[in-house]
Amino acid sequence: MKKFKLLFYFIICFFFIKNVSAAAPTASISVSSSSVTSGQSVTAYVKVNNFTTAKIKIDSAGATTGCSYNNIIQSDTGENITETIPVTCKASGQGVINISYTVTALNKNYEQANLSGSKSVSVNPPREKDTNNYLKSIGVTGYTLTPEFNKDVMEYSVEVPNTVDKVTLEASPESGYANISGIGEVEVNEGANVFEIKVTSETGAERIYKVNVNVKDENPINVSIGDANYTIMKNVKNVEAPATYEATTVKIEDMDIPAFYSEVTDFTLVAVKNQNGDVSFAIYNEEKNTYTLYNENVSDQLYLYILPATEEKEGFVKTTLTINDNTYDVLKSENGNTYLVYAMDIYSGEKHYYLYDQKNNSYVLYDEDLFNSFTMEITRYKQVVLAFGGAIIVLILCIMFLLFKKPKNTKKKAYKEALLKMKEEEKKRKDDDAFKKHTKEDAVEKMNDATKIIEDFESNMETEEKQEKSTANKRKKAKK
């Protein structure tokens, strides 16, 4: 009985395995997305199972620029295989993309199957770009901002202890298409620190939110420099020392204040901050207890501290000039736009005048002797040019005089020719119909004018001839 059962199971398994290995070819289609926007792409996957040879054709129609496939695939081993064929279509316009396939396949038992199918993909019109550039939230990690967040409020404040030197700014946009810059960990110094968080919409429109982080100072030292108010910084770990300066301390209002000193300039600098949170340096005079804003101008490896130009120089006048957002007393050439600035070289401590080029924001050491020599050469050159030009003009006038001067007998000849020509013209005019229209009085008047001109000319000629004869007689008598 057991043997019979085993034989029965064996026969069943044999037919099952045979039927599995001889399964008929099948095919199916799937798409990467059932809906796309015009301009986007969608990929269709046609999967063919259980074949040794298959002719596969894929086509597309509808709202697409088109995609297709047409090929024969064969098994290298003669065994049934499975293949997946991808085709990618780009959507265009609006409507539906229809992707279809037809497959003629044979399996290893030479069983043929004719298969087909299709998938549809909806094409939506292009989405308009998002203009939203508002924030959904804003904050400083671990602290509460004031006022309470409102997307239409552009400025917020928070106060932190003086032990804090870094804070983290956080924010999120209302629109998933907007970009944010200015968030993350930032360094803060004592006093006011102003940070900007910029939100840029998908269309490129920007909106700026400001966060004022005030690092609390229990005993602030406030000073006035010029027309502005500043607070002396007691924490300068985030402040970089200027060139040639070393860290030190000074006593101000019985407090040890971090400072910077240079043996080259002999300046003691303290860091100060204005009401906008901008950090700068001030020269501290301990004896006079005064403060002067420190400037540092860099050009072609020159590090200059500009001083007031008090000396007067020939050819220059005193004026003011703005350099790097600061205004200084300088000298300007009387005839031109040449500027002289008086400055100290921060590395050498030497003080000189420098020629300043506004266009390139550059400085060149001013050599007064060379400059005066150059100016004299230019003046001499101008004088030579003027003298040469005057000589040329006189020469041209002489040539013109010689060209246009005519001998006396030429004048007589010209007179006769002019008289003859006038008579010919008069004869022609008498024959002209237009001339006949003139009144007799007009004709007489014009003839009288012409006659007077001729008579005057003849009189002048006779006078000139008499003078010439008289001069000739006098010369003859003188010779005798």
C-alpha positions in Angstrom: 0.0 0.0 0.0 2.8 2.4 0.9 4.6 1.6 -2.4 1.4 2.4 -4.3 1.1 5.8 -2.6 4.7 6.7 -3.3 4.2 5.8 -7.0 1.0 7.9 -7.1 2.9 10.9 -5.6 5.7 10.5 -8.0 3.4 10.5 -11.0 1.6 13.6 -9.8 4.9 15.5 -9.2 6.2 14.4 -12.6 3.1 15.9 -14.4 3.2 19.0 -12.2 6.9 19.7 -12.9 6.4 19.1 -16.6 3.4 21.4 -16.7 5.4 24.1 -14.8 8.4 24.0 -17.1 6.1 24.2 -20.1 4.1 27.2 -18.8 2.8 29.4 -21.6 4.3 32.9 -22.2 2.6 35.8 -20.5 3.0 39.6 -20.6 2.0 42.6 -18.5 2.5 46.4 -18.5 3.0 49.0 -15.7 3.8 52.7 -15.5 5.9 54.9 -13.2 3.0 57.2 -12.6 -0.6 57.3 -13.6 -0.6 61.2 -13.8 2.1 63.6 -14.9 2.4 67.3 -15.7 3.0 68.5 -19.2 6.8 68.6 -19.8 7.5 65.7 -17.4 8.4 62.1 -18.4 6.7 58.8 -17.6 8.2 55.3 -18.0 6.3 52.2 -19.0 7.6 48.7 -18.2 6.5 45.8 -20.4 7.3 42.4 -18.7 7.3 39.2 -20.8 7.5 35.8 -19.0 8.3 32.2 -20.0 9.7 32.6 -23.5 12.7 31.5 -25.6 11.8 33.8 -28.5 9.6 36.9 -28.4 8.9 39.7 -30.8 8.0 42.8 -28.7 6.5 46.0 -30.0 5.6 49.0 -27.9 3.9 52.2 -29.1 2.6 55.4 -27.6 -0.1 57.9 -28.7 -1.9 61.0 -27.3 -0.4 63.8 -25.3 3.3 62.9 -25.8 6.2 63.6 -28.0 6.3 59.9 -28.6 8.2 56.7 -27.5 8.4 53.2 -29.0 10.2 49.9 -29.0 10.4 47.1 -31.7 12.7 44.2 -31.3 13.1 40.4 -31.1 14.6 38.9 -28.0 15.9 35.3 -27.8 17.1 33.0 -25.0 20.9 32.2 -25.2 20.4 28.9 -23.4 17.2 27.6 -25.0 15.5 27.8 -21.7 12.5 30.0 -20.9 13.5 33.5 -19.7 11.8 36.7 -18.4 12.6 40.2 -19.7 11.3 43.7 -18.7 11.5 46.4 -21.4 11.3 50.0 -20.3 10.2 52.9 -22.6 10.1 56.5 -21.5 7.7 59.1 -23.0 7.7 62.9 -22.5 4.3 64.4 -21.8 3.2 67.4 -23.9 0.1 69.4 -24.0 -2.9 68.2 -22.0 -4.9 65.0 -22.1 -4.0 61.3 -22.0 -0.9 59.2 -23.0 -1.8 55.7 -24.2 1.1 53.2 -24.1 0.3 49.8 -25.7 2.2 46.6 -26.5 1.9 43.5 -28.7 4.0 40.4 -28.1 4.3 37.2 -30.1 6.2 34.6 -28.0 7.3 31.0 -28.1 8.3 28.8 -25.1 10.8 26.0 -25.2 8.0 23.6 -26.0 7.2 25.7 -29.1 4.0 26.9 -27.7 3.0 30.2 -29.2 1.2 33.1 -27.5 -0.1 36.3 -29.0 -0.3 38.9 -26.2 -1.3 42.6 -26.0 -2.2 45.2 -23.4 -2.0 49.0 -22.7 -1.9 51.6 -19.9 -3.2 55.2 -19.9 -1.5 58.1 -18.2 -3.2 61.5 -17.5 -1.4 64.6 -18.6 -2.1 67.8 -16.6 -1.3 71.4 -17.8 1.9 72.9 -16.4 1.8 74.1 -12.9 2.2 77.9 -12.4 5.3 78.7 -10.3 4.6 79.5 -6.6 5.1 83.1 -5.6 4.9 82.5 -1.8 7.9 83.7 0.0 6.5 83.8 3.6 7.9 82.0 6.6 5.8 79.5 8.5 7.9 79.7 11.6 11.1 81.5 12.9 13.1 81.2 16.1 16.3 80.9 18.0 16.9 77.5 19.5 16.3 77.5 23.3 14.9 81.0 23.4 11.6 82.8 22.8 11.4 85.6 20.2 9.4 88.8 20.6 7.0 89.6 19.3 5.0 86.4 18.7 5.5 85.1 15.2 3.4 86.5 12.5 4.3 85.9 8.9 3.7 89.6 8.1 6.1 90.8 10.8 9.6 91.1 9.4 11.7 91.8 12.6 12.1 89.9 15.9 14.3 90.2 19.0 15.8 88.0 21.7 18.1 88.6 24.6 20.7 86.0 25.7 23.3 85.9 28.6 26.8 87.4 28.1 28.2 83.8 28.4 26.7 82.9 25.1 28.9 83.2 22.0 26.8 81.2 19.5 23.1 80.7 18.8 21.2 78.7 16.2 18.7 80.4 14.0 15.8 78.2 12.7 13.0 78.9 10.3 10.7 77.0 7.8 8.9 78.3 4.7 5.2 78.3 4.1 5.7 76.9 0.6 7.5 73.7 -0.2 8.9 75.4 -3.3 10.6 78.3 -1.5 14.3 78.4 -0.5 15.7 79.7 2.8 19.2 81.1 3.6 20.7 82.5 6.8 19.6 79.8 9.2 21.9 77.6 11.3 24.6 78.3 13.9 26.0 81.8 14.1 28.5 83.6 16.3 27.4 86.5 18.5 29.2 89.2 20.4 28.3 91.4 23.3 25.6 93.9 22.5 23.4 93.9 19.4 23.8 91.3 16.7 21.6 91.5 13.6 20.9 88.5 11.3 18.9 88.2 8.2 16.9 85.2 7.0 16.1 85.4 3.4 13.1 83.5 1.8 13.1 83.2 -2.0 10.0 82.0 -3.8 10.0 79.7 -6.7 9.6 82.7 -9.0 12.7 84.4 -7.5 10.9 87.0 -5.3 12.8 87.6 -2.0 11.5 88.5 1.5 13.9 89.2 4.4 13.2 88.6 8.0 15.5 90.1 10.7 16.5 88.6 14.0 18.1 90.9 16.6 20.1 88.9 19.2 21.2 91.1 22.1 24.0 89.6 24.2 23.2 91.1 27.6 25.9 93.4 29.1 25.3 94.0 32.8 27.6 97.1 33.0 27.8 98.6 29.5 30.4 101.3 28.7 28.9 103.7 26.3 31.0 106.3 24.4 30.3 108.9 21.8 32.6 109.1 18.8 31.8 111.9 16.4 28.0 112.1 16.1 27.5 108.3 16.8 27.1 106.3 20.0 29.0 103.1 20.6 29.4 100.4 23.3 32.8 99.1 24.2 33.0 95.3 23.7 34.2 93.3 26.7 34.1 89.9 24.9 36.3 89.9 21.7 36.8 86.2 21.2 35.1 86.4 17.8 36.9 89.6 16.8 40.0 89.4 14.6 42.9 91.7 15.5 44.1 94.1 12.8 47.5 93.6 11.2 50.6 94.2 13.5 48.4 94.4 16.6 48.7 92.1 19.6 46.1 91.4 22.3 46.4 93.3 25.6 44.1 94.9 28.2 43.4 98.4 29.3 41.7 99.9 32.3 38.4 101.7 31.5 36.0 102.7 34.3 37.8 100.3 36.7 37.3 97.4 34.4 39.8 95.3 32.5 38.8 95.7 28.8 40.4 93.6 26.1 42.3 95.7 23.6 44.9 95.5 20.8 48.3 97.3 20.7 50.8 97.9 17.9 54.4 99.1 18.6 54.5 100.3 15.0 51.6 102.7 15.1 51.7 103.1 18.9 47.9 102.9 18.9 45.8 101.1 21.5 42.6 99.8 19.9 39.3 98.7 21.6 36.5 97.0 19.8 33.3 99.0 19.7 29.8 98.3 18.4 27.1 100.7 17.2 23.4 100.5 17.6 23.1 98.4 14.4 25.4 95.8 15.7 28.3 96.8 13.4 31.7 96.1 15.0 34.7 98.4 14.4 37.8 99.6 16.3 38.5 102.9 18.1 41.9 104.3 19.0 41.8 104.8 22.8 44.0 107.6 24.3 44.3 106.6 28.0 45.8 109.9 29.1 43.0 112.0 27.5 40.3 109.4 27.8 39.3 110.0 24.2 38.3 107.7 21.3 38.9 108.1 17.6 37.5 105.6 15.0 40.3 103.6 13.5 40.5 103.1 9.7 42.6 100.6 7.8 42.9 100.9 4.0 44.5 98.1 2.0 45.9 98.5 -1.5 48.6 96.5 -3.3 50.1 95.2 0.0 49.8 98.7 1.6 48.1 98.9 4.9 47.4 102.5 5.6 45.8 104.5 8.4 44.6 107.8 6.9 45.4 110.9 8.9 44.0 114.5 8.4 45.9 116.4 5.6 46.8 119.6 7.4 49.8 120.7 5.4 49.3 123.0 2.4 51.1 122.2 -0.9 51.5 124.3 -4.0 49.0 123.4 -6.7 46.6 121.7 -4.2 43.7 122.8 -2.1 42.1 121.2 1.0 38.9 119.2 0.6 37.1 116.1 1.9 36.9 112.7 0.2 35.0 109.6 1.0 37.1 106.4 0.9 35.6 103.0 1.9 32.5 104.7 3.4 34.6 107.0 5.6 35.2 110.7 5.0 38.7 112.2 5.3 40.5 115.6 5.0 42.7 115.4 1.9 44.3 117.6 -0.8 43.0 118.0 -4.3 44.9 119.4 -7.3 43.6 122.9 -8.4 43.3 121.8 -12.0 42.1 118.2 -12.1 41.0 115.3 -10.0 44.3 114.3 -8.4 44.0 113.6 -4.7 46.7 113.4 -2.0 46.0 111.6 1.2 48.2 111.7 4.3 48.6 108.3 5.9 50.7 106.1 8.2 52.0 102.7 6.9 50.7 100.3 9.6 53.7 98.0 9.1 56.5 100.5 9.1 55.0 103.4 11.1 56.2 105.9 8.4 53.9 108.8 7.4 53.8 110.0 3.8 51.5 111.6 1.3 50.0 109.1 -1.2 48.4 109.7 -4.6 44.9 108.2 -4.4 43.2 106.6 -7.5 39.4 106.7 -6.9 38.6 104.4 -9.8 40.9 101.6 -8.7 40.9 102.4 -5.0 44.7 102.3 -5.0 47.6 104.3 -3.5 51.0 105.3 -4.8 53.7 107.0 -2.7 53.8 110.7 -3.6 57.3 112.0 -4.6 56.9 115.8 -4.5 60.1 116.5 -6.4 59.2 114.1 -9.1 55.7 115.4 -9.3 56.8 119.0 -9.6 59.4 118.1 -12.2 56.7 116.2 -14.2 54.4 119.3 -13.9 57.1 121.6 -15.1 57.7 119.3 -18.1 54.0 119.4 -18.9 54.0 123.2 -18.7 57.1 123.5 -20.9 55.6 121.1 -23.4 52.4 123.2 -23.5 54.4 126.4 -24.1 56.4 124.7 -26.9 53.1 123.5 -28.4 51.6 127.0 -28.2 54.7 128.7 -29.7 54.9 126.1 -32.4 51.2 126.5 -33.1 51.5 130.3 -33.3 54.3 130.1 -35.8 52.3 127.7 -37.9 49.4 130.1 -37.9 51.6 133.0 -39.0 53.1 130.9 -41.7 49.7 129.9 -43.1 48.6 133.6 -43.1 51.7 134.6 -45.0 51.1 131.9 -47.6 47.5 132.9 -48.0 48.5 136.6 -48.4 51.1 135.7 -51.1 48.6 133.5 -52.9 45.8 136.0 -53.0 47.8 139.2 -53.7 47.8 140.1 -57.4 50.0 142.6 -59.3 48.6 146.0 -60.4 48.4 145.0 -64.1 46.4 141.9 -63.0 43.9 144.2 -61.4 43.5 146.2 -64.6 43.1 143.0 -66.6 40.5 141.7 -64.1 38.7 145.0 -64.3 38.4 144.8 -68.1 37.3 141.2 -68.0 34.7 142.1 -65.4 33.4 145.1 -67.4 33.1 143.0 -70.6 31.3 140.2 -68.7 28.9 142.8 -67.2 28.0 144.1 -70.7 27.4 140.6 -72.0 25.1 139.9 -69.0 23.3 143.2 -69.5 22.6 142.3 -73.2 21.3 138.9 -72.2 19.0 140.3 -69.6 17.5 142.8 -72.0 16.5 139.8 -74.3 15.0 137.9 -71.4 11.2 137.9 -71.0 11.5 138.1 -67.3 13.6 141.3 -67.5 10.8 142.9 -69.6 8.4 142.6 -66.7 10.5 144.9 -64.5 9.5 148.5 -64.6 11.6 151.1 -66.4 12.4 152.8 -63.1 13.8 149.6 -61.6 16.0 149.0 -64.7 17.3 152.6 -64.5 18.0 152.3 -60.8 19.9 149.1 -61.2 21.9 150.5 -64.1 22.7 153.6 -62.1 24.0 151.3 -59.2 26.1 149.3 -61.6 27.4 152.5 -63.2 28.4 153.9 -59.8 30.2 150.8 -58.9 32.2 150.9 -62.2 32.9 154.6 -61.7 34.2 154.1 -58.2 36.3 151.2 -59.3 37.8 153.3 -62.2 38.4 156.2 -59.9 40.3 154.0 -57.4 42.4 152.6 -60.3 43.3 156.1 -61.6 44.3 157.2 -58.0 46.5 154.1 -57.6 48.1 154.8 -61.1 48.8 158.5 -60.2 50.4 157.4 -56.9 52.6 154.9 -58.6 53.7 157.5 -61.2 54.4 160.0 -58.5 56.5 157.5 -56.6 58.4 156.5 -59.7 59.2 160.2 -60.5 60.5 160.8 -57.0 62.8 157.7 -57.3 64.2 159.0 -60.6 64.9 162.5 -59.2 66.5 160.9 -56.2 68.8 158.8 -58.4 69.9 162.0 -60.4 
